[in-house]
Amino acid sequence: MLQEMKLLLLLTFLSTVNVFSATKLKPNFVLIMVDDLGIGDVGCYGNKTLRTPNIDRLAAGGAKLTQHIAASPLCTPSRAAFMTGRYPVRSGLAAESIFGAFIFSASSGGLPKNEVTFAEILKKEGYSTGIIGKWHLGLNKEQRDDFYHHPLNHGFDYFYGTTVTHLRDCIPGNGSVFQAGAAQFLKRTLVIAVITLFTLIFLNYNRFLKIPRKVFEYVFLCLIIFVGPVIFFFWKFQYLNCFLMRNYQVIQQPVVYENLTQRMTSEAVKFILRNQNKPFLLFMSYIQVHTALYASSEFRGKSKHGIYGDAVEEVDWSIGKIVNELHKNKQQNNTLIYFTSDNGAHLEEVSSSGEVHGGYNGIFKGGKATNWEGGIRVPGLLFWPGVIKPETVINEPTSNMDIFPTVVKLSGASLPQDRIIDGLDLMPLIQRKSVTSEHEFLFHYCNAYLNAIRWNQKNSSSIWKVFFFTPIFYPEESEGCFNSLVCPCFGHLTTKHDPPLLFDLSRDPGEKNPLTPQTEPNFYNILRTIEEATKIHRENIAVVENQMSLKNVIWKPWLQACCSSWLEFCSCDQDEKFVLA
């Protein structure tokens, strides 16, 4: 009997050890994405004036990707590709109109439910999954509380943040993204209405037509129906579009931006503490450094680059707090940390007083909303002590879509077999088991339009890049589209190229000198190879519902999230004010 009890205790102990070992074998993931951060804004990529010591330590202690490419130069499609490992055009999150990203919280479009995110796969593997910060992939679809596109319906257990991007209009005194456009719309509508009314009065008065009184009433009614909501929305924009959620609940409307980065950091620390004994995935999706810019009092006025620099340095502080928490809880050696930006810095962001509110893209041309390297080449750092060697530098092309298969495989799960996954596992490249990237071609979309293609030619040092069209810069020397908030993807403000512009990024990373048949002997052979790859790529793009169509991106009052009654103008504040020291 004693022997049997000893054997039972031994088996129980071994079983417990095996369960514990199996749990510890699953690594944690902290995925960090900053909004609109330029590759030239951090020290490890060459910046000498902004202080980013915590980000730089990730680079020194792990791997730095020098050709890390966002799948789109705009927020919404880039994030969709990051979450799914697929080009955004496959998800219907590539616009055919001027609306390249979701602007209104009460739009009906979003990440489709048939798309699979890395959070969804890891949740099935026993992971606790959380997103803190910016989602920007939709909220409701048919009703104001169906939460069809909400992150909790895409694999996340916990959400604290905003469902749409925050804009200048969210913070009083920071100017307006919409004022000029709204004023133009109202002016045109009023002019049309006045001309119509006077025409009807003239025809009726001179007895050319006998117009019933109801016609005049209908004209006034149409004016109220179309103009009224526009006036109301922009009058109350801060309340209707700028709110903070915890899971399904709106907890602050409008958002109080004071100490918001610190509150997000506190939420991240608490998430890590809650999951000390369980594998977790934390997506830390910073709201900064997208405009409107803000910084806590401890950081405001402390950098050498105004409010933009203050915001960058506060984000760096936040990252340091998260890394320190992992270290304190002895989780650092079992956690893969990834750091990036969703796209390049926004060159057109200049305040009404002339202060530059956009970042720096280093030597690279262009910025956000363009497929010049400045718009899509972003920081890419991976840190995992004991697994990734310190000071590893990868000069091969990689994509933010690669995080999906990397995370899925490291979690022990299998990649979906019912769809094309465009991303590739990064670990063979980072651990030097492979010396070249398996990305032979990368396709760069400007909204729904195939804009440029990168060819990483095998057995060659050359990386070719062609452009089928480019935006017109005003003025060209500024490398920005100052005639609009973002550079356009079609129409008279773009230049089509036939033959396409050709660059060799290995010799001309700044894309300053297009090659010609005279300067590149293989000019037409290179174009022919890229054309063949383009044809194959297009054949593999299935037609799906366009989530970025006009009907899916416009504001729909019946989808508006509101924490109180409309009579109270959607106003509440239930967020905790605790911040980290």
C-alpha positions as CSV (number, residue, x, y, z in Angstrom):
1,M,0.0,0.0,0.0
2,L,2.9,2.4,0.9
3,Q,4.6,1.6,-2.4
4,E,1.4,2.3,-4.3
5,M,1.0,5.7,-2.6
6,K,4.6,6.6,-3.3
7,L,4.1,5.6,-7.0
8,L,0.9,7.7,-7.1
9,L,2.7,10.7,-5.6
10,L,5.6,10.4,-8.1
11,L,3.2,10.2,-11.0
12,T,1.3,13.2,-9.7
13,F,4.5,15.2,-9.4
14,L,5.7,14.2,-12.8
15,S,2.3,15.1,-14.3
16,T,2.5,18.5,-12.6
17,V,6.1,19.1,-13.9
18,N,5.0,18.1,-17.4
19,V,2.0,20.5,-17.4
20,F,4.2,23.3,-16.0
21,S,6.9,22.6,-18.6
22,A,4.4,22.5,-21.4
23,T,3.0,25.9,-20.3
24,K,6.5,27.4,-20.0
25,L,7.4,26.1,-23.5
26,K,4.8,28.4,-24.9
27,P,6.4,31.8,-25.2
28,N,4.7,35.1,-24.4
29,F,4.4,37.8,-27.1
30,V,4.5,41.5,-26.6
31,L,3.8,43.2,-30.0
32,I,4.4,46.9,-30.0
33,M,3.2,49.2,-32.7
34,V,3.6,53.0,-32.7
35,D,1.3,55.0,-34.9
36,D,3.0,57.1,-37.7
37,L,6.5,56.7,-36.3
38,G,9.2,57.4,-38.8
39,I,12.1,55.0,-39.2
40,G,14.4,58.0,-38.6
41,D,12.8,58.9,-35.3
42,V,14.6,56.3,-33.1
43,G,18.3,56.2,-32.1
44,C,19.0,52.7,-33.3
45,Y,18.1,53.8,-36.8
46,G,20.3,56.8,-36.8
47,N,18.5,59.6,-34.9
48,K,21.0,61.6,-32.7
49,T,18.6,64.1,-31.1
50,L,15.6,62.2,-29.8
51,R,16.1,60.1,-26.7
52,T,14.9,56.5,-27.2
53,P,17.1,54.4,-24.9
54,N,14.5,51.7,-24.2
55,I,13.8,51.1,-27.9
56,D,17.6,51.2,-28.6
57,R,18.2,48.5,-25.9
58,L,15.8,46.2,-27.8
59,A,17.9,46.6,-30.9
60,A,21.2,46.1,-29.1
61,G,19.9,43.0,-27.3
62,G,18.1,41.4,-30.3
63,A,17.6,41.7,-34.0
64,K,17.2,44.9,-36.1
65,L,15.5,44.6,-39.5
66,T,16.8,47.2,-41.9
67,Q,14.3,46.5,-44.7
68,H,11.1,46.0,-42.7
69,I,8.1,46.9,-44.9
70,A,4.6,47.8,-43.9
71,A,2.0,46.1,-46.2
72,S,0.4,49.5,-46.7
73,P,1.4,53.1,-46.1
74,L,-1.9,53.8,-44.2
75,C,-3.2,52.8,-40.8
76,T,-6.3,50.6,-41.5
77,P,-5.0,48.4,-44.3
78,S,-1.5,48.1,-42.7
79,R,-3.0,46.9,-39.4
80,A,-5.3,44.5,-41.2
81,A,-2.3,42.9,-42.9
82,F,-0.4,42.8,-39.6
83,M,-3.3,41.0,-37.9
84,T,-3.9,38.5,-40.6
85,G,-0.6,38.0,-42.5
86,R,-2.4,38.8,-45.7
87,Y,-2.4,41.7,-48.1
88,P,-5.3,44.1,-47.1
89,V,-6.8,43.8,-50.6
90,R,-7.6,40.1,-49.7
91,S,-9.8,41.3,-46.8
92,G,-11.6,44.1,-48.7
93,L,-9.7,46.7,-46.6
94,A,-8.2,48.5,-49.6
95,A,-10.2,51.5,-50.8
96,E,-11.2,52.4,-54.3
97,S,-12.1,55.9,-53.2
98,I,-10.2,58.7,-51.4
99,F,-11.1,57.1,-48.0
100,G,-8.1,54.9,-47.4
101,A,-8.7,54.4,-43.7
102,F,-11.7,54.5,-41.4
103,I,-12.4,58.0,-40.2
104,F,-15.7,57.6,-38.3
105,S,-16.4,55.4,-35.4
106,A,-19.9,54.8,-36.6
107,S,-19.0,53.3,-40.0
108,S,-20.3,49.9,-40.9
109,G,-17.0,48.5,-42.5
110,G,-14.3,46.6,-40.7
111,L,-12.2,43.5,-40.5
112,P,-14.4,40.7,-41.8
113,K,-15.3,37.8,-39.5
114,N,-14.0,35.2,-41.9
115,E,-10.5,36.7,-41.6
116,V,-8.4,34.9,-39.0
117,T,-6.1,36.9,-36.7
118,F,-3.1,35.7,-34.7
119,A,-5.1,36.5,-31.5
120,E,-7.8,34.1,-32.6
121,I,-5.4,31.3,-33.2
122,L,-3.5,31.8,-30.0
123,K,-6.7,32.0,-27.9
124,K,-7.5,28.5,-29.1
125,E,-4.0,27.5,-28.0
126,G,-4.7,28.6,-24.4
127,Y,-3.3,32.1,-24.6
128,S,-4.7,35.1,-22.9
129,T,-4.9,37.8,-25.5
130,G,-5.1,41.6,-25.0
131,I,-5.0,44.8,-27.1
132,I,-4.3,48.1,-25.6
133,G,-4.6,51.3,-27.7
134,K,-5.6,51.7,-31.2
135,W,-7.7,49.1,-33.1
136,H,-8.9,51.0,-36.2
137,L,-10.5,48.0,-37.9
138,G,-14.2,48.8,-37.3
139,L,-16.8,48.5,-34.5
140,N,-20.4,48.0,-35.4
141,K,-22.1,46.8,-38.6
142,E,-25.9,46.9,-38.4
143,Q,-26.7,48.1,-34.9
144,R,-25.0,50.3,-32.4
145,D,-24.3,47.4,-30.0
146,D,-23.7,44.4,-32.3
147,F,-19.9,44.9,-32.0
148,Y,-19.5,42.9,-35.2
149,H,-15.9,44.2,-35.9
150,H,-14.9,44.7,-32.2
151,P,-11.5,43.3,-31.2
152,L,-13.2,40.9,-28.7
153,N,-14.9,39.3,-31.7
154,H,-11.5,38.8,-33.4
155,G,-9.7,36.7,-30.8
156,F,-8.9,39.2,-28.0
157,D,-9.9,38.6,-24.4
158,Y,-9.3,42.2,-23.3
159,F,-9.5,45.6,-25.0
160,Y,-8.7,49.0,-23.6
161,G,-8.4,51.8,-26.2
162,T,-10.0,53.4,-29.2
163,T,-11.7,51.8,-32.1
164,V,-10.8,54.4,-34.6
165,T,-7.9,56.8,-35.2
166,H,-7.8,60.0,-33.2
167,L,-7.5,63.2,-35.1
168,R,-6.8,66.9,-34.5
169,D,-10.5,67.5,-33.9
170,C,-10.4,65.3,-30.8
171,I,-8.3,67.8,-28.8
172,P,-9.6,71.4,-28.7
173,G,-7.1,74.0,-30.0
174,N,-5.3,71.5,-32.3
175,G,-7.1,72.6,-35.5
176,S,-9.4,70.5,-37.6
177,V,-9.0,67.8,-40.3
178,F,-12.6,68.3,-41.5
179,Q,-13.2,72.1,-41.2
180,A,-12.3,73.0,-44.7
181,G,-14.0,70.0,-46.3
182,A,-17.2,70.4,-44.1
183,A,-17.3,74.1,-44.9
184,Q,-17.0,73.4,-48.6
185,F,-19.8,70.8,-48.5
186,L,-22.1,73.1,-46.6
187,K,-21.3,76.0,-49.0
188,R,-22.1,73.9,-52.1
189,T,-25.2,72.5,-50.5
190,L,-26.5,75.9,-49.5
191,V,-25.7,77.4,-53.0
192,I,-27.6,74.5,-54.7
193,A,-30.5,74.9,-52.3
194,V,-30.7,78.7,-52.7
195,I,-30.5,78.5,-56.5
196,T,-33.2,75.8,-56.6
197,L,-35.5,77.8,-54.3
198,F,-35.1,81.1,-56.3
199,T,-35.6,79.2,-59.5
200,L,-38.8,77.7,-58.2
201,I,-40.0,81.1,-56.9
202,F,-39.2,82.7,-60.2
203,L,-41.1,80.1,-62.2
204,N,-44.0,80.2,-59.8
205,Y,-44.2,84.0,-59.7
206,N,-44.1,84.4,-63.4
207,R,-46.7,81.7,-63.9
208,F,-44.4,79.5,-66.0
209,L,-45.2,76.7,-63.7
210,K,-47.8,76.2,-61.0
211,I,-45.7,74.8,-58.1
212,P,-47.6,73.4,-55.1
213,R,-46.5,74.7,-51.7
214,K,-45.5,71.1,-50.8
215,V,-42.6,71.3,-53.3
216,F,-41.0,74.2,-51.3
217,E,-41.6,72.3,-48.1
218,Y,-39.8,69.3,-49.6
219,V,-36.8,71.4,-50.6
220,F,-36.5,72.8,-47.0
221,L,-36.9,69.3,-45.6
222,C,-34.1,67.9,-47.9
223,L,-31.9,70.8,-46.8
224,I,-32.5,69.9,-43.1
225,I,-32.1,66.2,-43.7
226,F,-28.7,66.5,-45.5
227,V,-27.2,69.5,-43.9
228,G,-28.5,69.1,-40.3
229,P,-26.6,65.8,-39.5
230,V,-23.4,67.2,-41.0
231,I,-23.6,70.3,-38.8
232,F,-24.5,68.3,-35.7
233,F,-21.7,65.7,-36.3
234,F,-18.9,68.3,-36.7
235,W,-20.3,70.4,-33.9
236,K,-20.1,67.4,-31.5
237,F,-17.2,65.5,-33.3
238,Q,-15.1,65.3,-30.1
239,Y,-17.9,63.5,-28.3
240,L,-19.1,61.3,-31.2
241,N,-15.7,60.1,-32.6
242,C,-13.2,60.4,-29.7
243,F,-14.0,57.9,-27.0
244,L,-12.3,55.3,-24.9
245,M,-13.5,51.7,-24.4
246,R,-12.8,48.9,-22.0
247,N,-14.0,45.7,-23.6
248,Y,-17.5,46.4,-24.9
249,Q,-18.1,49.4,-22.7
250,V,-17.5,53.1,-23.5
251,I,-15.8,54.4,-20.4
252,Q,-14.8,57.9,-21.4
253,Q,-16.5,60.1,-23.9
254,P,-14.8,62.3,-25.1
255,V,-11.3,60.9,-24.4
256,V,-9.3,62.8,-21.9
257,Y,-5.8,62.8,-23.4
258,E,-4.0,64.0,-20.3
259,N,-1.8,61.1,-19.1
260,L,-3.4,58.7,-21.7
261,T,0.0,57.1,-22.6
262,Q,0.6,56.5,-18.9
263,R,-2.9,55.0,-18.4
264,M,-2.3,52.7,-21.3
265,T,1.1,51.7,-19.8
266,S,-0.7,51.0,-16.5
267,E,-3.2,48.8,-18.3
268,A,-0.3,46.9,-20.0
269,V,1.4,46.3,-16.7
270,K,-1.8,45.0,-15.1
271,F,-2.4,42.7,-18.0
272,I,1.1,41.2,-17.6
273,L,0.5,40.7,-13.8
274,R,-2.9,39.0,-14.4
275,N,-1.2,36.5,-16.7
276,Q,1.9,35.5,-14.8
277,N,0.9,31.9,-14.8
278,K,-0.5,31.7,-18.3
279,P,0.9,32.3,-21.7
280,F,-0.2,35.6,-23.1
281,L,-0.2,37.8,-26.2
282,L,-0.2,41.6,-25.6
283,F,-0.7,43.9,-28.6
284,M,0.5,47.3,-27.4
285,S,-0.9,49.6,-30.1
286,Y,0.1,53.2,-29.2
287,I,-2.3,56.0,-30.1
288,Q,0.7,58.3,-30.5
289,V,2.4,59.7,-32.5
290,H,-0.5,60.3,-34.8
291,T,-1.9,63.8,-34.5
292,A,-3.3,65.4,-32.5
293,L,-0.2,65.1,-30.5
294,Y,-0.1,65.1,-26.7
295,A,2.3,64.4,-23.9
296,S,2.1,64.1,-20.1
297,S,3.4,66.9,-18.0
298,E,6.6,65.0,-17.2
299,F,7.5,64.9,-20.9
300,R,6.0,68.1,-22.3
301,G,8.7,70.5,-23.5
302,K,11.5,68.1,-22.6
303,S,12.6,67.0,-26.1
304,K,14.5,68.9,-28.8
305,H,11.7,68.4,-31.4
306,G,8.6,70.0,-29.9
307,I,5.4,68.1,-29.0
308,Y,6.2,65.4,-31.5
309,G,9.6,64.7,-29.8
310,D,7.9,64.8,-26.4
311,A,5.4,62.2,-27.5
312,V,8.1,59.9,-28.9
313,E,10.1,60.1,-25.7
314,E,7.0,59.3,-23.6
315,V,6.3,56.2,-25.8
316,D,9.9,55.1,-25.2
317,W,9.4,55.5,-21.4
318,S,6.3,53.4,-21.7
319,I,8.1,50.6,-23.5
320,G,10.8,50.7,-20.8
321,K,8.1,50.2,-18.1
322,I,6.7,47.2,-19.9
323,V,10.1,45.5,-20.4
324,N,10.9,46.2,-16.7
325,E,7.7,44.5,-15.7
326,L,8.5,41.4,-17.7
327,H,11.9,41.4,-16.0
328,K,10.5,41.8,-12.5
329,N,8.2,38.9,-13.1
330,K,10.9,36.7,-14.5
331,Q,9.1,36.5,-17.9
332,Q,11.6,38.3,-20.1
333,N,13.5,35.2,-21.2
334,N,10.2,33.5,-22.2
335,T,8.8,36.5,-24.1
336,L,9.3,37.6,-27.7
337,I,9.1,41.4,-28.0
338,Y,8.4,43.0,-31.4
339,F,8.6,46.7,-32.1
340,T,7.4,48.5,-35.2
341,S,5.3,51.4,-36.7
342,D,2.2,50.9,-38.8
343,N,3.6,53.1,-41.6
344,G,6.1,55.9,-42.2
345,A,6.0,59.4,-40.7
346,H,3.3,61.8,-42.0
347,L,5.1,64.6,-43.8
348,E,2.0,66.7,-44.3
349,E,1.3,67.1,-40.6
350,V,2.1,70.8,-39.9
351,S,0.1,72.8,-37.3
352,S,-1.7,76.0,-38.1
353,S,1.2,77.9,-36.5
354,G,3.7,76.2,-38.8
355,E,5.1,73.7,-36.3
356,V,6.0,70.3,-37.8
357,H,3.9,67.6,-36.2
358,G,5.1,64.8,-38.4
359,G,8.2,62.6,-37.9
360,Y,11.4,61.9,-39.8
361,N,11.9,59.1,-42.4
362,G,15.7,59.3,-42.5
363,I,17.2,59.1,-46.0
364,F,14.1,57.7,-47.5
365,K,11.8,59.6,-49.9
366,G,8.2,60.3,-49.2
367,G,6.1,59.5,-46.2
368,K,2.7,58.2,-45.0
369,A,0.2,57.4,-47.7
370,T,3.0,56.9,-50.3
371,N,4.8,53.7,-51.4
372,W,8.1,55.6,-51.6
373,E,10.4,54.0,-49.0
374,G,9.6,56.7,-46.5
375,G,6.0,55.6,-46.4
376,I,6.5,51.9,-46.0
377,R,10.0,51.2,-44.6
378,V,9.4,51.1,-40.8
379,P,11.4,50.1,-37.7
380,G,11.5,46.3,-37.1
381,L,13.0,45.0,-33.8
382,L,12.7,41.6,-32.3
383,F,14.0,40.9,-28.7
384,W,14.1,37.5,-27.0
385,P,17.0,36.8,-24.7
386,G,18.6,33.4,-25.1
387,V,16.9,32.8,-28.5
388,I,17.8,35.8,-30.6
389,K,21.5,36.8,-30.5
390,P,22.3,40.4,-29.5
391,E,23.2,42.9,-32.2
392,T,21.7,40.8,-35.0
393,V,21.2,42.8,-38.2
394,I,19.0,41.5,-41.0
395,N,19.4,43.4,-44.3
396,E,17.0,41.2,-46.2
397,P,13.4,42.4,-47.1
398,T,10.8,41.5,-44.5
399,S,7.2,42.5,-44.0
400,N,4.9,43.3,-41.1
401,M,2.8,40.5,-42.4
402,D,5.5,38.1,-41.3
403,I,4.6,38.5,-37.6
404,F,1.4,36.4,-38.2
405,P,3.1,33.2,-39.2
406,T,6.0,33.8,-36.8
407,V,3.8,34.1,-33.8
408,V,1.4,31.3,-34.8
409,K,4.3,28.8,-35.4
410,L,6.1,29.8,-32.1
411,S,2.8,29.2,-30.2
412,G,2.7,25.6,-31.4
413,A,-0.3,26.2,-33.7
414,S,-0.6,25.5,-37.4
415,L,-1.2,28.1,-40.1
416,P,-4.6,28.1,-41.7
417,Q,-4.7,25.9,-44.8
418,D,-7.9,27.4,-46.3
419,R,-6.4,30.7,-47.4
420,I,-3.2,32.3,-48.8
421,I,-0.9,33.7,-46.1
422,D,1.4,36.2,-47.6
423,G,3.7,36.6,-44.6
424,L,6.6,34.3,-43.9
425,D,8.1,32.9,-40.6
426,L,10.9,35.3,-39.5
427,M,12.7,32.9,-37.2
428,P,14.9,31.0,-39.8
429,L,16.2,34.4,-41.0
430,I,16.7,35.8,-37.6
431,Q,18.4,32.7,-36.2
432,R,20.6,32.6,-39.3
433,K,19.2,29.2,-40.4
434,S,18.5,31.0,-43.7
435,V,20.6,33.8,-45.1
436,T,18.2,35.2,-47.7
437,S,14.6,36.3,-47.4
438,E,12.0,34.0,-49.0
439,H,10.1,37.2,-50.1
440,E,11.1,37.3,-53.7
441,F,8.4,39.8,-54.6
442,L,6.5,42.2,-52.3
443,F,3.5,44.1,-53.7
444,H,2.9,47.6,-52.6
445,Y,-0.7,48.9,-52.9
446,C,-1.9,52.5,-52.7
447,N,-5.4,51.8,-51.4
448,A,-6.8,49.2,-53.8
449,Y,-4.4,50.1,-56.6
450,L,-1.3,48.1,-57.2
451,N,1.3,50.9,-57.1
452,A,4.7,49.4,-56.9
453,I,6.5,46.1,-56.8
454,R,9.8,45.0,-55.1
455,W,11.9,42.2,-56.5
456,N,14.5,40.7,-54.3
457,Q,16.5,39.0,-57.1
458,K,18.0,35.7,-56.1
459,N,21.8,35.3,-56.5
460,S,22.1,39.1,-56.8
461,S,22.7,42.0,-54.5
462,S,20.1,44.1,-56.4
463,I,16.7,44.8,-55.0
464,W,14.6,46.2,-57.8
465,K,11.5,48.4,-57.3
466,V,9.1,49.6,-60.0
467,F,6.4,52.2,-59.8
468,F,3.3,52.2,-62.1
469,F,2.2,55.6,-60.9
470,T,3.4,58.2,-58.3
471,P,1.7,61.1,-56.5
472,I,2.5,64.6,-57.6
473,F,4.4,66.5,-54.9
474,Y,3.7,70.2,-54.1
475,P,6.3,71.5,-54.0
476,E,8.4,68.6,-55.2
477,E,11.4,69.5,-53.0
478,S,9.3,68.9,-49.8
479,E,8.5,65.3,-50.8
480,G,5.0,65.8,-49.4
481,C,1.5,66.3,-50.9
482,F,0.7,69.6,-49.3
483,N,-2.4,70.0,-51.4
484,S,-4.2,67.3,-49.3
485,L,-4.0,65.6,-46.0
486,V,-2.6,62.4,-47.7
487,C,-1.3,61.8,-51.1
488,P,-3.9,60.5,-53.6
489,C,-3.9,57.1,-55.3
490,F,-5.7,58.0,-58.6
491,G,-6.8,60.9,-60.7
492,H,-5.1,64.0,-62.0
493,L,-2.9,64.4,-58.9
494,T,-0.9,61.2,-59.8
495,T,1.5,60.6,-62.7
496,K,1.3,57.3,-64.6
497,H,4.6,55.8,-65.8
498,D,4.9,53.8,-69.0
499,P,7.4,52.2,-68.9
500,P,7.3,52.0,-65.1
501,L,9.9,53.8,-63.0
502,L,12.7,51.5,-62.0
503,F,15.1,51.8,-59.1
504,D,17.7,49.6,-57.6
505,L,17.3,50.0,-53.8
506,S,20.6,48.4,-53.1
507,R,22.4,51.3,-54.8
508,D,19.7,54.0,-54.5
509,P,17.7,53.6,-51.3
510,G,16.6,57.2,-51.5
511,E,14.9,56.5,-54.9
512,K,16.4,59.6,-56.4
513,N,17.6,58.3,-59.8
514,P,15.2,56.2,-61.9
515,L,17.0,53.7,-64.2
516,T,16.7,53.8,-67.9
517,P,17.5,51.3,-70.7
518,Q,20.7,53.4,-71.2
519,T,21.8,53.2,-67.5
520,E,20.6,49.6,-66.8
521,P,21.4,47.0,-69.6
522,N,18.8,44.5,-68.2
523,F,16.0,47.2,-68.0
524,Y,13.4,45.4,-70.1
525,N,14.3,41.9,-68.8
526,I,13.7,43.2,-65.2
527,L,10.4,44.7,-66.2
528,R,9.4,41.5,-68.0
529,T,10.1,39.4,-64.9
530,I,8.1,41.8,-62.6
531,E,5.2,41.8,-65.1
532,E,5.1,38.0,-65.0
533,A,5.1,38.0,-61.2
534,T,2.3,40.7,-61.2
535,K,0.1,38.6,-63.5
536,I,0.4,35.6,-61.1
537,H,-0.3,37.8,-58.1
538,R,-3.4,39.3,-59.6
539,E,-4.8,35.8,-60.5
540,N,-4.5,34.9,-56.8
541,I,-6.6,37.9,-55.6
542,A,-10.2,36.9,-55.0
543,V,-13.1,39.3,-55.2
544,V,-14.5,40.1,-51.8
545,E,-16.8,42.7,-50.3
546,N,-15.2,46.1,-50.2
547,Q,-15.2,47.1,-46.6
548,M,-13.9,50.6,-47.6
549,S,-16.7,51.4,-50.0
550,L,-18.4,54.8,-49.5
551,K,-21.4,53.1,-47.9
552,N,-19.2,51.3,-45.4
553,V,-17.0,54.3,-44.4
554,I,-19.6,57.1,-44.0
555,W,-21.0,58.1,-40.6
556,K,-24.2,56.3,-39.7
557,P,-25.9,57.8,-36.7
558,W,-27.7,54.5,-35.8
559,L,-24.3,52.9,-35.3
560,Q,-23.0,55.6,-33.0
561,A,-21.5,54.3,-29.8
562,C,-22.8,56.4,-26.9
563,C,-22.2,55.9,-23.1
564,S,-25.3,58.0,-22.2
565,S,-28.5,59.3,-23.8
566,W,-28.3,61.6,-26.8
567,L,-29.9,64.3,-24.7
568,E,-26.7,64.2,-22.6
569,F,-24.6,64.4,-25.7
570,C,-22.8,61.0,-25.1
571,S,-20.8,62.2,-22.2
572,C,-19.2,60.1,-19.4
573,D,-15.9,59.5,-17.6
574,Q,-15.5,56.2,-15.8
575,D,-11.8,55.6,-16.5
576,E,-9.4,55.0,-13.7
577,K,-7.0,58.0,-13.1
578,F,-4.2,55.8,-11.7
579,V,-0.9,56.2,-13.6
580,L,2.5,54.7,-13.1
581,A,5.3,56.7,-11.3
